[in-house]
Amino acid sequence: MNVIDELRLPPLPEALPSPVVDNHTHFGSTREFSGLQPADSLDLASRVGVTRVIDVGYDLESSRDAIALAQSDPRVVAAVALHPNDAAHIFEQQGQEALDAQLAQLPALARFTRVRSIGETGLDHFRTRSEEGRLAQVHSFRAHIAVARELDLTLMIHDREAHQQILDVLDDTTPPARVVMHCFSGDAAFARECVSRGYWLSMPGVLTFGSAESLRLAAAEVPLEKLLVETDAPYLTPKPERGKPNAPYLLPHTVRFMADLLGVELGALCEQLVRNTFDAYGGPWGQDV
């Protein structure tokens, strides 16, 4: 029995005509959610043309795990961070000193050679509602920006119901040269604001949802050279597999939908998305580099 049948996962989609990169996935959470091991996930992804992946940390433990995986598999690079909701939780449960102690560990993690990004960091006004928690998120966000700038790493931003506040913090600091809006969720006007600042916008499987017309209008506003694509696995599984566990091997569903939406030939879009990824994250990686 193969791993898809064993774990009752969605079937493999048709392979893409040219490789693409999953700009944002969580292998540890996927393993916990569906039982899919990182090695199996990477092999399934490679079979359908998803040949490179960014494994994203959301706390110190998951950041260390992402580094270890990236060091063991050339298809993977790592992003390290405290997720904004984790930052708020640490502050609310343990206080400012505990939050600062964890933030102080980020520079050492970020210096590992397989780390390409500081993230996901940012603001989340959906899960964190208290004023104290939100202020802790801003404090954490600013600390992440400083590390990314100091080490010339890409800043990967989590933004949930905090669009203007994200821009306010970025405009009030000096962000690094490369900024990615992970799992973009804003409208066309917000997309234009991000593009005007030179940011890349990463589109998730939400793009395929029937309720996501605003996101589709936003994607149409983005120059092709500023678009990225991601799974955010194990979450946000694209149609036609919505509601099932997500994984990098399901990214072709979103890429095909994007090509149709934008009226771009599929192979050309795949090639553009790879170029964009290398531009956004400081160059290529993988066995063929």
Secondary structure, 3 states (H helix, E strand, C coil): CCHHHHHCCCCCCCCCCCCEEEEEECHHHHHHHHCCCHHHHHHHHHHCCEEEEEEECCCHHHHHHHHHHHHHCCCEEEEECCCHHHHHHHHHHHCHHHHHHHHCCHHHHHCCCCEEEEEEEEEECCCCCCHHHHHHHHHHHHHHHHHHHHHCCEEEEEEECCHHHHHHHHHCCCCCCCEEECCCCCCHHHHHHHHHCCCEEEECHHHHCCCCHHHHHHHHCCCHHHEEECCCECCCCCCCCCCCCCCHHHHHHHHHHHHHHHCCCHHHHHHHHHHHHHHHHCCCCCCCC
